[in-house]
Amino acid sequence: MRNLLVVVLISCLFILCNKKQNTDTNFKYLDENKMETVLTDIVLAEGNDKVLKKYGYNSEVFLDSTYNFIYAKHKIRIGEMDSSLKYYSDHPAEFTKIMEKVIENLNHLEN
């Protein structure tokens, strides 16, 4: 189960980094707690998308609107998320700590 979560988390990061949207990289990165909660929501959204695709629903619009909802919920912009991913990819020890908390959150939700 843990390996599956790590694979999903890594795929989310690739998807986030490859999003072709108007980004402003002049933002400060998100603190660890906020990044943890945002990534938890993103992993849940990506998992939901995978389940929907399994049952024949293949809507990029739905996933995009889910990302927009997540950003609005946490009051962040895509530029802030991109800057944060860049920052934490340059600081792997901090990012690993965040991802471990995300996995804990997901395990807690599962139980």
C-alpha positions in Angstrom: 0.0 0.0 0.0 2.8 2.4 0.9 4.6 1.8 -2.4 1.3 2.6 -4.3 1.0 5.8 -2.4 4.5 6.8 -3.2 3.9 6.1 -6.9 0.7 8.2 -6.8 2.5 11.0 -5.1 5.3 11.1 -7.6 2.9 11.0 -10.5 1.1 14.0 -8.9 4.3 15.9 -8.8 5.0 15.2 -12.5 1.5 16.3 -13.4 1.7 19.5 -11.3 5.1 20.4 -12.8 3.9 19.8 -16.4 0.6 21.8 -16.1 0.6 24.4 -18.9 -1.0 27.3 -17.1 -0.1 30.9 -16.6 2.3 30.7 -13.7 3.9 33.5 -11.7 7.0 32.2 -9.9 7.6 35.3 -7.7 5.8 33.6 -4.8 7.4 32.4 -1.6 7.0 28.7 -1.1 4.3 27.2 1.1 5.2 26.2 4.7 5.4 22.5 5.5 2.0 22.3 7.1 0.2 24.0 4.2 2.1 22.0 1.6 1.2 18.8 3.5 -2.5 19.6 3.5 -2.5 20.7 -0.2 -0.6 17.6 -1.3 -3.0 15.4 0.6 -5.9 16.9 -1.2 -4.1 16.6 -4.6 -3.3 12.9 -4.0 -7.0 12.3 -3.2 -8.0 14.1 -6.3 -5.6 12.2 -8.5 -6.8 8.9 -6.9 -10.4 9.9 -7.7 -9.4 10.7 -11.3 -7.8 7.2 -11.6 -11.0 5.5 -10.3 -13.2 7.5 -12.7 -10.9 6.6 -15.6 -11.2 3.0 -14.7 -14.9 3.2 -15.1 -14.8 5.0 -18.4 -14.9 8.6 -17.3 -12.0 10.5 -18.9 -12.5 14.2 -18.2 -9.5 16.5 -18.0 -12.0 19.3 -17.3 -13.1 17.5 -14.1 -9.5 17.1 -12.9 -8.7 20.7 -13.8 -11.7 22.0 -11.9 -10.7 19.8 -8.9 -7.3 21.4 -8.9 -8.9 24.9 -9.1 -11.1 23.9 -6.2 -8.1 22.8 -4.1 -6.2 26.0 -4.8 -9.3 28.1 -3.9 -9.9 26.0 -0.8 -6.3 26.6 0.4 -6.3 30.2 -0.9 -3.2 29.6 -3.0 -2.4 30.2 -6.7 -0.8 27.8 -9.1 2.4 29.9 -9.1 2.7 29.4 -5.3 2.3 25.7 -5.8 4.9 25.6 -8.6 7.3 27.7 -6.5 6.8 25.4 -3.5 7.4 22.3 -5.6 10.6 23.8 -6.9 11.7 24.8 -3.5 11.0 21.4 -1.9 12.5 19.5 -4.9 15.7 21.5 -4.1 15.3 20.5 -0.4 14.7 16.7 -0.5 14.9 16.1 3.3 12.1 18.6 3.9 10.1 17.2 1.1 10.5 13.7 2.3 9.2 14.8 5.7 6.2 16.4 4.1 5.5 13.3 2.0 5.7 11.0 5.0 3.0 13.2 6.7 0.9 13.0 3.5 1.1 9.2 3.6 0.1 9.3 7.3 -2.9 11.5 6.5 -4.0 9.2 3.7 -3.6 6.1 6.0 -5.6 7.9 8.7 -8.4 8.7 6.1 -8.4 5.1 5.0 -9.0 3.7 8.5 
